[in-house]
Amino acid sequence: MVIDQVMAQPDGHLPSFDSAEVVRGYRVVKCEDQLSKVFLEKRLASISDAWEGLRLKLIPAGDIPRRPRARIWLPRVEMDSAALLKYLRTHNREIPMDDWVILKAEESQTTSMSFLLLIGEESIEPLEKADCLLRFGIRRAKVKIFRANDAEEEEPDVVDDANKLLEGMLLADPTADPN
């Protein structure tokens, strides 16, 4: 649609965008100017029902949903992120962890290590029922939950980097077919 617009009106307004970033699973579409934003809104509206299952909509960057985060403290072990998550899922089957991601391995201490995790909303209630403790080896590992709206609790560098990127941007729905 952008190509068609530019070719149809080469001397007119040229819509300009940058959509190289994905934040929290949403494609970020940065409009270079207000006319580009209007162009995008109109074009998106014209194709939003183009086929069954297509889900496109524009939302302000500040409205990107934030999944909760958590920090877990573990005894030091030699295990990569994928193996660690697999082990936690296997040993704690009552906690839904299929969508958990390790965001950051924090600096290890003498006898322990900690990780910042991206967790699912559906994990919070079962975690709280388990007193925010997960089985790990012969002991329990403490998990501290940072809810999505607890900005002061979140890891500043992870959140600040995303927030800087999002200033003044629009987003397309991540579940949409990119074709």
Beta strands, then each sheet from edge to edge (+ up, - down):
strand 1: 17-18
strand 2: 22-23
strand 3: 26-31
strand 4: 58-60
strand 5: 69-75
strand 6: 101-105
strand 7: 112-118
strand 8: 133-136
strand 9: 139-146
strand 10: 170-172
sheet 1: 1+ 3- 2+
sheet 2: 1+ 3- 10+ 4-
sheet 3: 6+ 7- 5+ 9- 8+
end
